[in-house]
Structure formats: structure tokens, C-alpha cells
């Protein structure tokens, strides 16, 4: 975020995964958000490897959000944005 820059009015970062479901006839993608402050506190990772090996699809490849203190199932996998 430091390199990309944060818009002055920005309050949250929204992470969207490729996994989805249908509710009320509408496709909904799995999303989680973090405040800008929480996203930049040093306890958030965008992981593409585990133990030096590229993530497999079962573990969220190509990119997975890891947040200290969140259960693994709450982490957004298969990040698209």
C-alpha cells in the first residue's frame, strides 16, 4: 500500500476472492475488508508461497490474504482484487 499509494479519502482495503456463491439470485464473491491502518500494521501478508514452495490451489493459489488473529477459513483465498 505504501508503494501503490492510498487515496486521501481511503478508509478500507477490500480483498476479493474468486470463490463465490449465489444468494437471492445474485452471485456474491467472498470479500473481507481491513481498515487502512490495520492493513499496514505489519501483521498482514499477501502470500504466494508456503515454506518456499508456490501455493497450491487448495491453499489459495495464486495469492492468499493472511491476517494474524484471523482463522484460516476467514482468510481470502484465490485473490482477484
C-alpha positions as CSV (number, residue, x, y, z in Angstrom):
1,X,0.0,0.0,0.0
2,X,2.9,2.3,0.7
3,X,4.2,1.8,-2.8
4,X,0.8,1.9,-4.5
5,X,-0.3,4.9,-2.5
6,X,-3.6,5.4,-0.6
7,X,-6.1,7.9,-1.7
8,X,-6.6,10.6,1.0
9,X,-10.2,9.7,1.4
10,X,-9.5,6.0,1.7
11,X,-10.7,4.2,4.8
12,X,-10.6,0.5,4.0
13,X,-9.0,-2.1,1.7
14,X,-11.4,-4.7,0.3
15,X,-10.0,-8.1,-0.6
16,X,-12.0,-10.2,-3.1
17,X,-11.5,-13.8,-3.8
18,X,-12.6,-16.0,-6.8
19,X,-14.8,-18.2,-4.6
20,X,-18.5,-17.3,-4.8
21,X,-22.0,-18.3,-4.1
22,X,-25.5,-17.4,-5.1
23,X,-27.8,-15.6,-2.6
24,X,-31.1,-14.1,-3.6
25,X,-30.4,-15.0,-7.2
26,X,-27.3,-12.8,-7.2
27,X,-23.7,-14.1,-7.5
28,X,-21.7,-12.9,-4.5
29,X,-17.9,-13.1,-4.2
30,X,-16.2,-13.8,-0.9
31,X,-14.8,-10.5,0.4
32,X,-13.2,-9.2,3.6
33,X,-12.1,-5.7,4.4
34,X,-9.5,-4.1,6.7
35,X,-9.0,-0.6,7.7
36,X,-6.1,1.1,6.1
37,X,-4.4,1.3,9.5
38,X,-4.9,-2.5,10.2
39,X,-3.8,-3.4,6.6
40,X,-0.5,-1.5,7.2
41,X,0.3,-2.6,10.7
42,X,2.8,-5.3,9.7
43,X,0.6,-8.3,10.6
44,X,-1.0,-8.7,7.2
45,X,0.6,-10.8,4.4
46,X,-0.3,-11.5,0.8
47,X,1.2,-15.0,0.4
48,X,2.1,-16.7,-2.8
49,X,4.3,-19.3,-1.2
50,X,4.3,-21.6,1.8
51,X,7.6,-23.0,3.1
52,X,9.4,-21.8,0.0
53,X,7.0,-23.6,-2.4
54,X,4.3,-21.9,-4.5
55,X,0.9,-22.2,-3.0
56,X,-1.4,-24.9,-4.5
57,X,-5.0,-24.1,-5.4
58,X,-6.1,-26.0,-2.3
59,X,-4.2,-23.4,-0.2
60,X,-5.4,-20.3,-2.1
61,X,-3.0,-20.0,-5.1
62,X,-2.0,-17.9,-6.8
63,X,-2.4,-15.3,-3.9
64,X,-3.9,-15.5,-0.4
65,X,-4.5,-13.0,2.3
66,X,-3.2,-13.9,5.7
67,X,-4.1,-11.8,8.7
68,X,-2.7,-12.5,12.2
69,X,-5.5,-13.4,14.5
70,X,-8.0,-14.5,11.8
71,X,-9.0,-18.1,11.4
72,X,-7.6,-19.6,8.2
73,X,-11.2,-20.0,6.8
74,X,-11.6,-16.3,7.2
75,X,-8.6,-15.5,5.0
76,X,-9.5,-14.6,1.4
77,X,-8.1,-17.2,-0.9
78,X,-7.7,-17.0,-4.7
79,X,-7.4,-13.2,-4.6
80,X,-8.7,-11.4,-7.7
81,X,-8.6,-7.9,-6.3
